[in-house]
Amino acid sequence: MTSVRERLLRAVLARLSVAVAPVPVLRAPTSPVRRDDSPALLLFPETDAVTGHANALVDRALTFRLVAVARGIPDIDSAFDVADRLVVAAHAALFADPNLGGLAIALREIDSEWDAEDADAGAVAMPARYEIRYRTHAQDLTRPG
């Protein structure tokens, strides 16, 4: 059976895919998004920290980053608009069920950034970070606590 962490990431990916379709959602891509493949929404798991222990249960905090990638030719403002709409749709999809089907204790937004890359035809990367609080059994990462 898969870990609670992996099930949470798959739940996030599934929600995002529906929310921003037909824009692709890519999990931790290892190469840059090509000009022809944007806009796109990228999902990067960052950390999974242990935040506490109580008896046989472990509290955890899974942090992930979403990055909306868009390009605006000739107007970079249109790229910001596209990226912003992707982040808004992703945020709404995540908070429609902040317990992610009962796997999570809580979901919270951490921060957002804006970054424009003039070198690549007005590329915009708009990251937003989130944290999922969840609990597992100390001896079994597949069992929610």
N, C-alpha and C positions, 0 to 999 in steps of 0.2 A: 504494500500500500504506500502511496505517496505521503510525504510530510504535510503537515498543516500549512507550512510556509509555501510549499509548491502549489497546494490547492488554492491558497489565497492569491498567489500570482496568476494562476490560470483563471480564477474568477475575475480578477481585475482585467486581464487581457480580453476575456470574453465580453465583459460589459463595455469596454472601450471600443472593441471591434464593431459592436452593434451601434454604439452611439455616434461614431464618426464615419460609418460606411457611406460611400465606397472608398474613403481614404484608408490606406493600409495602416495597420498597427503592427509595429515590428518590435519584438522582444530582444533587447541587448544586441543590436546589429553590430557586427565586427568591422564593417566597412562603412564609409560615409554614404549617405543617401544621395544617389545620383540626381542630377538636375531633372531628368525625365521622370523620376520616381517621387517627386514632391508635388503636392504636399504629402506629408506623412506624420504619424504620431509614433514616437519611440518610447518604449518602456524599459527603464534601467533599474533593476534591483540594486540598492546601494549597501545597506547593512541590515543585519538581523541581530539585534542586541538583546541580551538577557537583562531585564530590568528588575527582577525580584524573584524570590522563592517563597512559597508558602506550602509547608508540608510536602506533598508529592507533586506539586504543581509549579510550573515555571512561567512567569510573565515575560512576554517578549514584545519587542518593538521592531517591526519590519519597515524600513524606510525605502521608498522608491521614488524615482524621478521620471516624470513625463517630459518629453521634449517635442513640441510642435514645430515642424520644419516646413517652411514655405518659401517661395521665391516670387518676387514681384518684378516683372519686366513690363514697362520701363519704370514703374512707380513702386518704390519700396513700401509705401503706405499700404498698398493692396496686400503685400506679403504679411505685414503686421496684422491686417484685418483677418486674413485667412488663418494665421497662427492663433490669434485671439479667439476666433470662433471654435477652433479645435479644442483649445484649453477649456473654454466655457462648456462645450458639449461633454468633454471628458469629466470635468468637475461635477456637472449635474448627474451624469451616469453613476459616478462613484457614490455620491451622497444620496442617491435614490434609495439605497439600502446600505447604510454605513456599517452594518454588521456582516455584510457580504455573505448572506445566506446562513447566518448563524456561526460562521467560523471565527469572526472577529469580535472583540469586545468594543472597539471604537476605531474610528477613522478620523484623522485630522490633517488639515492642510498645514504645511510648514512654511513655504515661501515660494516666490516666483521671481523670474528674472527676464530681462529682455536683452537680446544680442543681435545686432545686424552685422552681416559680413558683406561689405561692398565688393570684395574681390570675387565673389561667386554670383554674379548676376542678381544682386539684391537679395541674398539669402538671409532669412530670419530664422533664428532658433530661439524658441520661447520655452524655457524650462519651468516646471512647477513640481515641487516636492511634497510628498505625502508620507504619513506614518500610519501604519496599521498596528493597533495593540491587540494582542491575542495571547492565548494561554495554551500550553501543552502539558502533558504529564512529563515528569522529570526523566522517566526511563523510556519514554516512547514518543518520538516526535510525530507520529502519525495520529495520536489521540488528542483531540481538543480537551482542554481542561475546564 
